[in-house]
Each structure stands twice: as C-alpha cells, then as structure tokens.
Amino acid sequence: MVNNKTLNGLKEKKTALITGSSSGIGYEFSKLFAQDGYNLVLVAGNKQKLKQLADELEENFGISVKIISKDLSVATASQEIFDEIQQESIQIDALVNNAGFNVYGPFSETDLMEELKMIQVNLVSLTHLTKLFLPGMLRKGYGNVLNVGSTGSFVPGGPLNAVYCATKAFVLSFSEAIAEELQGTGISVTTLCPGATKTEFSRKAHMEDTKLFKKGVMDAKTVAEIGYQAMKKGDRLVVAGFGNKLQILLFKFMPRKMMTKMVKDVMSSDIK
C-alpha cells in the first residue's frame, strides 16, 4: 500500500529507499535524509506508522514521500517493491537496508519459523533489494548502499543469538565484497555495525534483561548519524561507539573459544 500524496518531486531530487523505516534507527535515517533534501521511499510493515512519518517529514522538510507497506519476511516482497517503484519511474540514489529483527535464546529451543523469517529479512531481502537496485545506480554512475550489520557481525557465532549473528556476519562479508567490486564506479557500499541500541528491537526479541542491554546502550539517533555520515564519506565500514570499537579490536586478538564464552555471558540474562 502507498499514500496518495503527490510524487512529482521524487523524479527531480535524489531519492533514498529505507527499509524498516517506521521506528528506531530506520526512523532516524529517514529524518537525516529528509534534512538533506532527499525524497524518500519508506518501507515497513506498519502502514499507520508509515503514514504518520510521511506526513511529518513532508511537512517539516518540504520533500515528497512514498510509503510501501510490505512484510520483508515474505519472499516476494523485494520484487514487489522494486516493480512498484519501476512502474512510477522513480530512480533510487541511496538504498538503506535497515530492516531486521532477532530471535533470542538457545537454538534448540527457539522457533524455527521465526528464524527462517529472520533469515529472509536480515539476509535474503537485503541481498535481493541490492541486486535489484544496483544496476540502476551503475547506469547513472552514482549511488550509495548502506547496509546495517551489527557488532555481532564480528563474532564467530553468537551463543543465544546464533542465527542472528550468522545473518549479520553475512551482511558484513557481502557488503565488503561488493564494495571492492564497485570501486571506481561512483557507488559506495557502507556497513554500519551498531551494538546494543535503544529501540523496539530488544523488547521484541525479549532481550531487555540481558547483560548486553544493561550496559552502555546507545540511542538510535546517534547510531543513525554515525552511519549516515560514514555513507556520505564513502566509508566501507563503521562501528558505532567507542566501546563497541574497542570490543571489536579485542576480538581480533582473542581465541575464538574464549570469545564465544564471553559473548554467551554478555547475552545471558542479568536477572538473579
């Protein structure tokens, strides 16, 4: 579903497509692009929130916003999004693959269907959307892809977070590979790797009582700003926050077995 507001401006200015844009980091990305004069294509599952955000951004920044309500855990969603945008001859200059969620707990006990949906959202839809929109950027010789990974992208498995961390490891590996392939084309690929961030993410994953979310949680606005500025500079990788950067540095020198034990402890519940 889309809103009925005029989309004429979408054909005149740069346009950014942002998935998972109705809350959290995606919501903050939307405001940052709008402040810089981008028109927007906002994708999320909650149509009502998308409409509210579109009205807010159009009123505050004088841009045009198209909303597409799609569930990215459905395999056909990425192609449907692309087809709808193509039908309206909208050119995407920046693709922000932000949508994602987590299924928390011991792998032997977690819900398989939810994990398969998570793989579809975190990994498959990100790959599919990038595959679909990249050729248009190549034809223009300009574009930005901003993929949201995680500090979990760097760990050799994440106990109590096994499938999620595996999807985010893919995001980092995939993004760095195509960034090198696209060197010299005018297209940048940036991976933003946040740590624990204050959004609906932890509540929906039932992770609020883990040690990870009891320590040094960053706010979504700060994380989005870090990622946005890195994208503008064409950086390939940015880890949000000094503490997270230090942690990733330590990971490089830590035996993998020790690292997985440490991650398991951090991901465990802090309730005594």
Summary of the structure (lengths in Angstrom):
residues: 272
radius of gyration: 18.2
end to end distance: 46.0
largest distance: 57.3
contacts: 926
relative contact order: 0.13
helix: 51%
strand: 15%
